[in-house]
């Protein structure tokens, strides 16, 4: 998985934001994780790429941020501005990660009516 994430970033010259990652035989959705350490890496990566989120992150002194909406908004801005691409692990043939992928399409991509 991590090699593929790296390859996507290098090939397309874009920052990658892993949102759903494999952990053993299951998938972990970082946006829904209750473990502050799991989400901290994503928060820091987004803060490096989005100034508005960086201000928010620094205002919270790097503590576990309760407001996931600010993080999702920053990921959407980064996606829409082509500065980063969300990456989600899954296995469609087994129905793993499909709901998360559909949620990501709705949350981070433009609506068809805005094209």
N, C-alpha and C positions, 0 to 999 in steps of 0.2 A: 504493500500500500504506500509506504513512505517513499519508495523509489519512484512510483508512479506520480505521486504528488510533486516530487522534485522534477521529474521529466516534463510534466505539464508546465511548470513554471519556467523551466529553461527553454523549452521548445517555443512557447508562445510569449516569452519575455514578459511575464506578468506575475504578480504576487499571488500566492495560493493561500487560501484560508480553509484548512480542514475543519469541517463542522461536525461530521459524523465519522468517527474513527473506529477501526476494529480493535477490540480488546479481548484477546483469547478467542472464544467462540461466539462472542456477542458484539454488538455495535453500541458505541457510546455517543449520544447526541450531546455535544458540548454545550449547546444552547439551553439544554434542559438539565444539565448535570447539577447535582446538589453539592458536589465536591469543589470547593473553591480552588484547589490546586489544579484540577482538570481544566477549568475554564480560564485560569490566569494566563496561560500561554496564548490563548486566542485573544484575550483582552489586550495583552501587550502587543501582539502582532497588529491588531487593528489600530491601536493607539499610535504605532509607528507610521501608519499609512494615512490616518485621518486626523487632521488637526483639531476638529471639533470634538471628536471622541477623546483625543489626548487631553484636552482641557478638562473634560468630564472625569476622566480617569485620574488625573492629577488632583482634582478637587476632592476625590474620594481617598486620596493618599494611598492608592494601590490596594485598598482593602477590598474584600469580596463585595462586588457590586450587586445590589439587589435588583436593580433595574435592568432587565435584559432587553427592554425596548430600545434603550440608547445604543446598545451593542448591535441589535438588529438594524436599527436605522443607519448606523455607521457602515455596516456590511453592505446594505443596500446602496448607499452613496458610493462606496468603493466599486461595487459591481457595475452600477449605472455609468460611472465615469471611466470604466475599463482600467482601473488601477489594480483590481484584484478579482479573483474568481473563487467562489465557494466550491469546496470539494467535499463530496459525501461518499462514504463507502457503502456498499450494499450488494445484494445478490437478488436481482429481480426474479430469477427462476424459482427462488425459494420465498419470495415475498418479503425479503429483508431489506429495509431501507427505502421502500417505495413510498410510504407515507411521508417520510422525511424529505425525500426528493420533491414530491409534489408541494409540500409546505415551502420548500426553498424556492421553487419556481414562483409561487404566489408572493412570498416575502421579499425576494431580491431581484426579480426581473420585471421589466415594464409590462403593463397591461397591453394586450393587443390593440385596444382602442386608442392608445397613445402613439401608435406607430404612424 
